[in-house]
Amino acid sequence: MNRPRLLLPAILALSFAGCTAVRPDYAARVATGTTAHDICSETFISGQPPATIFAETEASRPGLHWIAPLIHYDVDRTRQTVTASLAGLFTSRAVYRGAWGCTLVSGAIPAPAQAGPPLLPVTDVPLPIEVDRSSAMKHAIDDAFAENDPSGPRRTKAVAVLYRGKLIAERYAPGYGPDTPILGFSISKSVTNALVGILVREGKLRVGAPVPLENGSARPIPLEDFMRMTSGLDIDETGSGFDPSNRIMYVSTNDMAAAARRARVIALPGRRWAYSSASVHLAARMVRDAAGGNASAVQRFARDELFAPLGMRHVTVEMDETGTPIGAHYMLASTRDWVRFGELYLNDGIAPNGQRILPEGWVRWSTTPTLDTDYGAGWWVNRRDRVSHGDRVGMPLMADAPADTFYALGNLGQYVIVVPSKQLVIVRLGNAQTPHFDSAAADLLVKEVIGALS
């Protein structure tokens, strides 16, 4: 039985008949949208081969596996665009815009971004390197790259370990290195948390500030509820392709925040948790407006107030067509940049040069669990009083990691893991096709690194 050939007619029949509450063609457009955008980002920014990107990040995903043979993509290196189509019927296009990264476009290709500096100035405090050459540390890193199950490849691309302010271990897969920008997927949410925190410190935002909505609701919903994913709006994310959050990111591409603002209320704010990238789109719009109202202003703000003080030199924050950062999903940075970012939270919001970046107490607030979940505000926490919160996106406990561990987590197993009690930051990046975003391997990595340091 050829399931792809059976699936497409079913999608089309239901779509054109208009007989469903949720249009099934949205799932097709999510498939082409994520394919076009991901290949654009990782081709023009990360420098990876398009065929490898499609095979590892798109075709092998559970939601795309059956229709992958029907997806065609075209990379135009002259115009710097990527077009993806499903059976020639549904098409999405992404364009590389230089300093602003890749953008899914709904109409004419927008003007190229103004050229930005390719690298930030070297930080006042360079990243100290002191390699741990012990056999135990080598074993820990070897295990992080090991492929033990052909049916569930892990495809680790990079691992780096920072201990007491020094980079003590790092390794890269072929085609990757210390300066390679790597797509963070949802660890980008933690960066949005930092940008909000900076604006709070500067007095330009409040977590209690109401987020503008366009759904007719008279009840204001504060920014904090969007950062904690307790807004009560119908913007849940399940990864099915039919869910509101994915439709907003890959179908309503010209203005994601506006689409999220129109979502209906289905619960009281602060009472119900549901994972949602769309929640972070609204927080990112608040960042854009507070930082100056356009892409150039956001880029300048992020570089001057966050990336430069940390020495993050290979960063791209991608924007939608309104100049709003796609702060839930599309930020690229090198492995060492991600290490520097984790170190900021390890040090309670203080940069290596001693400059306070985040408000006092911001890290504690961000890593305080929300309701009965293991999610804070842009960060996951290793909560000991429950194994999983049992909602639609649940993360198992890292049983072998210390209780104070918290981490940024992205699709396909992107991790920035912070262990304050051990003065430790561990970054793992890759394209894993294993359960729970390779969380068992991440737990093992933490355990073995700590063991090597003991």
C-alpha positions as CSV (number, residue, x, y, z in Angstrom):
1,M,0.0,0.0,0.0
2,N,1.3,3.4,-0.9
3,R,0.1,5.6,1.9
4,P,1.3,8.9,0.5
5,R,-0.8,8.4,-2.6
6,L,-3.8,7.7,-0.5
7,L,-3.2,10.6,1.9
8,L,-3.2,13.4,-0.6
9,P,-6.6,12.7,-2.2
10,A,-8.1,12.4,1.2
11,I,-6.6,15.8,2.2
12,L,-7.9,17.4,-1.0
13,A,-11.3,15.9,-0.8
14,L,-11.9,17.1,2.7
15,S,-10.3,20.5,2.0
16,F,-12.3,21.4,-1.0
17,A,-15.5,20.0,0.3
18,G,-15.1,22.3,3.3
19,C,-16.6,19.6,5.5
20,T,-14.2,19.8,8.5
21,A,-13.9,22.3,11.2
22,V,-10.2,22.6,10.6
23,R,-9.1,22.7,7.0
24,P,-6.9,19.7,6.3
25,D,-4.9,21.6,3.7
26,Y,-3.4,23.6,6.6
27,A,-1.3,20.5,7.4
28,A,0.0,20.4,3.9
29,R,0.9,24.1,4.1
30,V,2.6,23.5,7.4
31,A,4.7,20.7,5.7
32,T,5.8,22.9,2.8
33,G,6.3,25.9,5.1
34,T,8.6,24.2,7.5
35,T,10.5,22.5,4.7
36,A,11.1,25.8,2.9
37,H,12.1,27.8,6.0
38,D,14.3,25.1,7.5
39,I,16.2,24.4,4.3
40,C,16.6,28.2,3.7
41,S,18.1,28.8,7.2
42,E,20.4,25.8,7.2
43,T,21.5,26.3,3.6
44,F,22.2,30.0,3.5
45,I,23.2,30.5,7.2
46,S,24.6,27.2,8.4
47,G,26.1,26.2,5.1
48,Q,24.7,22.7,5.1
49,P,23.8,20.6,2.0
50,P,20.0,21.0,1.2
51,A,19.6,17.2,0.6
52,T,21.1,16.4,4.0
53,I,18.8,19.0,5.6
54,F,15.7,17.6,4.0
55,A,16.6,14.0,4.9
56,E,17.6,14.7,8.5
57,T,15.2,17.5,9.6
58,E,12.2,17.2,7.4
59,A,11.7,13.8,5.8
60,S,12.3,11.7,8.9
61,R,9.9,13.6,11.2
62,P,7.0,11.4,12.2
63,G,4.5,14.0,10.9
64,L,6.1,14.2,7.5
65,H,7.4,10.7,7.0
66,W,4.5,9.5,4.9
67,I,4.2,12.5,2.7
68,A,7.9,13.2,2.3
69,P,8.0,11.5,-1.2
70,L,5.5,14.0,-2.4
71,I,7.4,17.1,-1.2
72,H,9.6,18.8,-3.8
73,Y,12.0,21.6,-2.9
74,D,14.1,23.9,-5.1
75,V,17.0,26.0,-3.9
76,D,17.7,29.1,-6.0
77,R,21.2,30.2,-4.9
78,T,21.1,33.2,-7.2
79,R,17.9,34.7,-5.7
80,Q,18.6,33.0,-2.4
81,T,15.2,31.5,-2.1
82,V,13.8,28.0,-1.3
83,T,10.5,26.9,-2.7
84,A,8.8,23.7,-1.3
85,S,5.7,22.1,-2.8
86,L,3.5,19.2,-1.9
87,A,2.5,17.2,-5.1
88,G,2.6,20.5,-7.0
89,L,-0.6,21.7,-5.3
90,F,0.6,23.5,-2.1
91,T,3.6,25.8,-2.2
92,S,5.6,27.8,0.3
93,R,8.6,30.0,-0.3
94,A,11.3,31.3,2.0
95,V,13.8,34.0,1.1
96,Y,17.2,34.7,2.7
97,R,17.5,38.4,3.7
98,G,21.0,38.6,4.9
99,A,21.2,40.0,8.4
100,W,17.6,39.2,9.1
101,G,17.9,35.6,8.1
102,C,15.2,33.7,6.2
103,T,11.6,34.7,6.0
104,L,8.6,32.8,4.7
105,V,6.9,35.1,2.3
106,S,3.2,35.2,1.4
107,G,3.5,37.5,-1.7
108,A,6.3,39.3,-3.5
109,I,9.8,38.8,-2.3
110,P,10.6,41.6,0.2
111,A,13.6,43.9,-0.2
112,P,16.8,42.5,1.1
113,A,17.8,43.5,4.6
114,Q,20.2,46.2,5.2
115,A,23.7,44.7,5.6
116,G,24.6,44.0,9.2
117,P,28.0,43.2,10.6
118,P,28.7,39.5,10.0
119,L,30.5,39.3,13.3
120,L,30.3,41.1,16.6
121,P,33.3,42.6,18.2
122,V,35.3,40.2,20.3
123,T,34.1,40.2,23.9
124,D,36.2,41.9,26.5
125,V,36.4,38.5,28.3
126,P,37.3,35.8,25.7
127,L,36.0,32.3,26.4
128,P,38.7,30.5,28.4
129,I,39.6,27.0,27.1
130,E,41.1,24.4,29.3
131,V,40.6,20.9,27.8
132,D,39.8,18.0,30.0
133,R,41.7,15.1,28.5
134,S,40.6,12.5,31.0
135,S,39.4,9.2,29.6
136,A,36.1,9.7,31.5
137,M,35.3,12.9,29.8
138,K,36.3,11.4,26.4
139,H,33.9,8.5,27.2
140,A,31.1,11.0,28.0
141,I,31.5,12.8,24.7
142,D,31.9,9.6,22.7
143,D,28.6,8.4,24.1
144,A,27.0,11.7,23.1
145,F,27.9,10.9,19.4
146,A,27.3,7.2,19.5
147,E,24.7,5.7,17.2
148,N,23.3,2.6,18.9
149,D,19.9,2.2,17.2
150,P,19.6,2.4,13.4
151,S,15.9,2.9,13.7
152,G,16.3,6.0,15.8
153,P,19.4,7.9,14.6
154,R,20.7,10.6,17.0
155,R,22.8,12.6,14.5
156,T,24.7,14.6,17.1
157,K,26.3,17.7,15.4
158,A,28.0,19.4,18.4
159,V,28.6,19.0,22.1
160,A,30.4,21.5,24.3
161,V,30.9,21.6,28.1
162,L,31.6,24.7,30.2
163,Y,32.8,24.1,33.8
164,R,33.6,26.9,36.2
165,G,33.8,29.4,33.4
166,K,36.1,27.4,31.2
167,L,35.4,25.4,28.0
168,I,36.7,22.0,28.9
169,A,35.3,19.8,26.1
170,E,33.8,20.2,22.6
171,R,33.4,18.0,19.6
172,Y,31.8,18.5,16.2
173,A,30.4,16.3,13.4
174,P,31.9,16.6,9.9
175,G,30.7,19.9,8.3
176,Y,30.4,21.6,11.7
177,G,32.8,23.6,13.8
178,P,33.1,26.2,16.6
179,D,31.8,29.0,14.3
180,T,29.0,27.1,12.5
181,P,25.6,28.8,13.2
182,I,23.1,26.0,14.1
183,L,19.4,26.4,14.2
184,G,18.1,26.3,17.7
185,F,14.5,25.6,17.1
186,S,12.7,26.1,20.5
187,I,15.8,27.0,22.5
188,S,15.1,30.3,20.7
189,K,12.3,30.7,23.3
190,S,14.9,31.1,26.0
191,V,16.5,33.9,24.1
192,T,13.2,35.6,23.8
193,N,13.0,35.3,27.6
194,A,16.3,37.1,27.8
195,L,15.3,39.9,25.5
196,V,12.1,40.4,27.6
197,G,14.2,40.4,30.7
198,I,16.5,43.1,29.4
199,L,13.6,45.3,28.5
200,V,12.2,44.8,32.0
201,R,15.5,45.8,33.5
202,E,15.5,48.9,31.3
203,G,11.9,49.8,32.4
204,K,10.5,49.4,28.9
205,L,8.4,46.3,29.6
206,R,6.6,44.7,32.6
207,V,5.6,41.1,32.8
208,G,2.3,42.2,34.1
209,A,1.7,44.5,31.0
210,P,-1.4,43.5,29.0
211,V,-0.8,42.0,25.6
212,P,-2.9,43.7,22.9
213,L,-5.5,41.2,21.5
214,E,-8.0,41.4,18.6
215,N,-10.4,38.6,19.7
216,G,-13.2,40.7,21.3
217,S,-12.2,39.7,24.8
218,A,-12.6,42.3,27.5
219,R,-10.3,40.5,29.9
220,P,-6.6,41.6,29.6
221,I,-4.0,38.9,29.5
222,P,-0.6,39.8,30.9
223,L,2.7,39.1,29.1
224,E,3.7,36.7,31.9
225,D,0.9,34.3,30.8
226,F,2.3,34.2,27.3
227,M,5.8,33.6,28.5
228,R,4.5,30.8,30.8
229,M,2.1,29.4,28.1
230,T,-1.0,29.9,30.3
231,S,-2.8,32.6,28.2
232,G,-6.0,30.6,27.9
233,L,-6.1,31.3,24.1
234,D,-6.8,28.7,21.6
235,I,-3.2,28.5,20.3
236,D,-2.1,25.1,21.5
237,E,0.7,23.2,19.8
238,T,0.6,19.4,19.2
239,G,2.9,19.0,16.2
240,S,0.1,17.5,14.2
241,G,0.1,20.2,11.5
242,F,-3.6,20.9,12.3
243,D,-2.9,22.7,15.5
244,P,-3.4,26.5,15.8
245,S,0.2,27.2,16.8
246,N,1.7,25.6,13.7
247,R,-0.8,27.2,11.4
248,I,0.1,30.6,12.8
249,M,3.8,30.0,12.2
250,Y,3.7,28.4,8.7
251,V,0.4,29.5,7.2
252,S,-0.2,33.0,8.6
253,T,3.4,33.9,7.9
254,N,3.1,37.6,7.0
255,D,2.1,38.6,10.6
256,M,2.2,35.7,13.1
257,A,1.5,37.9,16.1
258,A,-1.7,39.3,14.5
259,A,-2.9,35.8,13.8
260,A,-2.3,34.8,17.4
261,R,-4.1,37.9,18.7
262,R,-7.3,36.8,17.0
263,A,-7.4,33.4,18.7
264,R,-10.5,32.8,20.9
265,V,-10.4,32.4,24.6
266,I,-10.9,28.9,25.9
267,A,-9.7,29.2,29.5
268,L,-9.1,31.8,32.1
269,P,-5.5,33.2,32.0
270,G,-3.1,31.6,34.4
271,R,-5.4,28.5,34.9
272,R,-4.4,26.2,32.1
273,W,-1.0,25.3,30.6
274,A,-0.5,24.2,27.0
275,Y,2.7,24.3,25.0
276,S,2.5,27.0,22.4
277,S,5.0,28.6,20.1
278,A,2.3,31.1,19.2
279,S,2.4,32.4,22.8
280,V,6.0,33.4,22.3
281,H,5.2,35.1,19.0
282,L,3.1,37.5,21.0
283,A,5.9,38.0,23.5
284,A,8.3,38.7,20.6
285,R,5.9,41.3,19.2
286,M,6.1,43.1,22.6
287,V,9.9,42.9,22.3
288,R,9.8,44.4,18.8
289,D,7.5,47.3,19.8
290,A,9.5,48.1,23.0
291,A,12.9,47.9,21.1
292,G,12.0,50.3,18.4
293,G,9.2,48.9,16.3
294,N,11.1,47.4,13.3
295,A,13.6,44.7,12.4
296,S,16.6,46.9,12.3
297,A,15.8,48.2,15.8
298,V,15.3,44.7,17.2
299,Q,18.6,43.5,15.6
300,R,20.5,46.5,17.0
301,F,18.9,46.0,20.5
302,A,19.7,42.3,20.6
303,R,23.3,42.8,19.5
304,D,24.1,45.7,21.8
305,E,22.3,44.5,24.9
306,L,22.7,40.7,24.8
307,F,24.9,39.2,22.1
308,A,27.9,41.6,22.2
309,P,28.3,41.6,26.1
310,L,28.3,37.8,26.0
311,G,30.6,37.5,23.1
312,M,28.0,35.7,20.9
313,R,29.5,36.4,17.5
314,H,27.7,34.1,15.0
315,V,24.0,34.9,15.7
316,T,21.1,35.4,13.4
317,V,17.6,36.2,14.7
318,E,15.2,35.6,11.9
319,M,12.2,37.9,11.4
320,D,8.7,37.6,9.9
321,E,7.5,40.1,7.3
322,T,6.6,42.6,10.0
323,G,10.1,42.7,11.5
324,T,9.0,40.7,14.5
325,P,11.6,38.1,15.6
326,I,10.4,34.6,15.2
327,G,11.4,34.2,18.8
328,A,9.8,30.8,19.3
329,H,11.8,28.9,16.8
330,Y,14.2,30.6,14.4
331,M,17.4,31.7,15.9
332,L,20.8,30.4,14.8
333,A,24.0,30.6,16.8
334,S,27.3,28.7,17.0
335,T,27.8,26.1,19.7
336,R,30.1,28.4,21.6
337,D,27.5,31.1,21.4
338,W,25.0,28.8,22.9
339,V,27.5,28.0,25.7
340,R,27.9,31.7,26.4
341,F,24.1,32.1,26.5
342,G,23.8,29.3,29.0
343,E,26.6,30.8,31.1
344,L,24.5,34.0,31.4
345,Y,21.8,32.1,33.2
346,L,24.3,30.0,35.2
347,N,25.7,33.4,36.6
348,D,22.3,34.8,37.5
349,G,22.1,37.2,34.5
350,I,25.6,38.6,34.7
351,A,27.9,38.6,31.6
352,P,31.5,37.4,31.8
353,N,32.7,41.0,32.0
354,G,30.7,41.6,35.1
355,Q,27.9,43.6,33.4
356,R,24.4,42.8,34.7
357,I,22.3,41.8,31.6
358,L,19.1,40.4,33.3
359,P,17.3,41.9,36.3
360,E,18.1,40.5,39.7
361,G,15.8,37.5,40.3
362,W,15.0,37.1,36.6
363,V,16.7,33.6,36.4
364,R,14.9,32.4,39.5
365,W,11.5,33.7,38.1
366,S,12.2,32.1,34.7
367,T,12.9,28.7,36.2
368,T,10.1,28.7,38.7
369,P,7.6,25.9,37.6
370,T,4.3,27.0,36.1
371,L,1.3,25.5,37.7
372,D,1.9,21.8,38.0
373,T,4.2,21.5,35.0
374,D,8.0,21.2,34.5
375,Y,8.0,24.4,32.5
376,G,9.0,27.8,33.8
377,A,9.0,30.8,31.4
378,G,11.1,29.9,28.4
379,W,13.1,27.2,30.3
380,W,12.3,23.6,31.4
381,V,13.0,22.6,34.9
382,N,14.1,19.2,36.3
383,R,11.2,19.1,38.7
384,R,11.5,16.3,41.3
385,D,7.9,16.0,42.4
386,R,6.6,14.6,39.2
387,V,7.9,12.5,36.3
388,S,5.9,14.2,33.6
389,H,3.1,16.7,33.7
390,G,1.1,14.5,31.3
391,D,0.0,17.3,29.0
392,R,0.4,17.1,25.2
393,V,4.1,18.1,25.4
394,G,5.6,16.5,28.4
395,M,9.3,16.0,29.2
396,P,10.5,13.1,31.4
397,L,12.5,13.9,34.5
398,M,16.3,13.8,34.0
399,A,16.6,11.3,36.7
400,D,20.4,11.4,36.8
401,A,20.8,15.2,36.7
402,P,20.8,17.3,39.8
403,A,17.5,18.7,41.0
404,D,18.5,22.3,40.3
405,T,19.1,21.5,36.6
406,F,17.2,23.6,34.1
407,Y,17.5,23.7,30.3
408,A,16.5,25.2,27.0
409,L,15.1,22.5,24.7
410,G,14.5,22.5,20.9
411,N,13.1,20.2,18.3
412,L,15.3,17.3,17.2
413,G,17.3,17.4,20.5
414,Q,18.8,20.9,20.9
415,Y,19.8,21.4,24.5
416,V,21.4,24.2,26.6
417,I,21.6,22.5,30.0
418,V,22.5,24.6,33.1
419,V,23.4,22.9,36.4
420,P,24.1,25.7,39.0
421,S,25.2,23.3,41.8
422,K,28.0,22.0,39.6
423,Q,28.9,25.3,37.9
424,L,28.2,23.6,34.6
425,V,26.7,24.3,31.2
426,I,26.3,21.6,28.6
427,V,25.3,22.2,25.0
428,R,24.1,19.4,22.7
429,L,22.9,20.1,19.1
430,G,21.8,17.7,16.5
431,N,19.0,16.1,14.4
432,A,17.8,13.3,16.7
433,Q,14.9,11.0,15.8
434,T,14.6,9.5,19.2
435,P,11.8,9.8,21.8
436,H,11.4,13.0,23.8
437,F,14.0,14.9,21.7
438,D,16.7,12.5,22.8
439,S,16.2,13.3,26.5
440,A,17.5,10.0,27.8
441,A,20.8,10.6,26.0
442,A,20.9,14.2,27.4
443,D,20.3,12.8,30.9
444,L,23.2,10.3,30.3
445,L,25.5,13.1,29.0
446,V,24.9,15.2,32.2
447,K,25.5,12.2,34.4
448,E,28.7,11.2,32.7
449,V,30.1,14.7,32.5
450,I,29.5,15.2,36.2
451,G,31.0,11.8,36.9
452,A,34.1,12.8,34.9
453,L,34.5,15.9,36.9
454,S,34.1,14.2,40.3
